[in-house]
Amino acid sequence: MFDPKFVVMRRGLFAASLVWLACGTPVLAKSYVTTPTVVWLVSSVPDSARIELSKIVATNSTAQMKLVTQGSCAVKGKLLTTTKVGTCKIELRLSKSPKFASITSTAMIQVKKKTELTVLATASLANSFETLGKTFMNRFRHVSVKFSFSGSATLATQIQQGAPVDIVAMADTANMETVLKSGDIDQKTVTILVRNKLAILVQRGNPRKINTLNDLTRTGLKVVLCDLAQPCGKYAATVLSKANISFMVASREASASGVVLRVGLGEADAGLAYLTDGLVAGDKVDAVKIADNLNLIVKYPIGVAARPTTKDKAAIVAFMAMTKSAVGRAVFAENGFVLP
């Protein structure tokens, strides 16, 4: 026979186990429920617009979604509609699901008049700025960014002649200094955006086996350079002088993109331009690196117009901020630029 005290103890343990099973299991189940991710994709939207909600907010939850709005906006079906300029407050409510917990997330989005931002930039920044522009316009949906790419000397002339400009980025400090002295660019806003180097651009696969600057002097080679009025032309002259190399130039191009085009089309065997030009045009040309002792570091300044074309000063501030944000730095690094 069992001791009565043992029986009582066993019954107590059994009862405790039942309580744990009844109360402990939900706690364990709850620990597996995670908080869903909610990302608000925009900071501003245009007035009198209809925008798909998928471009406004994103979440990894598949639970039932409810959107409550206040102010200058409303949700109709799968669209966010805006009325007048003002503030749009959106509250997203996600119900509980087997995988995710319930959650409420709120965003304050500005409803603004449509505006255009004019950005002038050196041709070697084209790929990076176009990528950045798309990201910017997805976040600030009331802004349309208009880019104009050319050689830095050409940009300086255009600005001095009254061309519309809000932001300018150049491939040298000399041309930026020119528009600073003329009072067209605000000195306080100028900073170094990125850095670059020169490279020998050759046809895809390097069929002429050009590996050094000395190879450019071989008989029969067609080598193109930038015009000496442009930074890429001046930089090329400096590098060739350091290497004590000279040859007959097949043609002079108005910008680095012109050098890329000539080489890519097979109209030239090689050219001197920016290292980044060879990286972004990888399907057309290859970049052969130049020895560091013969190369130079190219600084790219960026600045804001003293008298901006747009009246939306916040758009200018936002674009300048994005160029220097983690997003902007990632884009520039991906395109081969050296970050300051």
Phi, psi and omega in degrees: 000144178279146176297133181305324180294324180294319180298316179297318180296318181295320178296323180294319179294321179296317179295320180296323179296319179298319179296319180296318179296322182286321186259332185279327184300313179301326179296317178295318180298320182295328181294339180273348180277126182252161178279127181292156177272132177234123180237120175274122191270347184233154173251333180210155179221156180282156175284161180053047183234159174234115187235135178299138181297333179295342178265357181258316184215147179227143179213153177268001179275141176257010181289167179300133184248136176230131180244128178242129183241155174220150176094220189273038180203166177204155177255126178232105183066240179256022182236144169260123179250141179244150182249276183249169178297137182162210181245136178249114177260123180239129176247120179260124178244120178251127179284166181288144177228169179305331184261326187240151175281163175288152183204152174234129180229138184237142177227145175250113184247134181276133175258119186229163173293146177296141179217162179240134179250124182259117182242119175260132183213150176300147188301330182288351177264000188305308184298315181295315183290325178294320177295315180294324180298320179296317178297317181297314183289336175288330180271320179249084192284352177272354183254133172250118182268123178254116181261147171223117184250136179195181174292151185299321179296322178294318179298317180299317179296315180301316181295316180294335179271005174097016178297143178300136179201139172246318181224142176226140176230128184238169182260009176204158180278338182295313180289329174294322178297326179298313182281343173287317180294328179280354178081012182276335180240140182283116182305321185294340185265351187280127177219168175274121183277304181212175175232162184212175174225168174269159177210162173271119178266130181231166178297152182308127181088354179051060184296335181268005176053053178266114186240342180220169177298326179299330181295338181291345181271000182296143180297135176093351180280139173258114182243130180248148179227167174285157175300143182295343177284341182265151180306317182296332176286318179293319179297318180298318179298320179295315181295316180294325178292318178299325181273357181057048183237140175217151178196169179280123181277129182292320178197158176247129184254154184286344180200170179298327179296331176293322176296315179301316182298313181300313181291318181297327180277355181082011179278351175216152179277331183199168177199160175254123178208200184277148178304320181296330179297322179288331181282317183282338178256037186301336179277352182246321182224165173244154178250126176257122184290148177259139180307137184303325182290344178254346185271181176215162179262126182259126179262135180249103177275151176228144181204170183252142180299142177293329178231080184300149178290318181281151175268353182271084182297330180296326179294321178297312180300318182294319180292316178300320180294321181293325179298334183252003179280177177300324178296311181296317181297324178294320179296313181295318180296321179297330180268009172093003179283153175268128183279143182289000000 
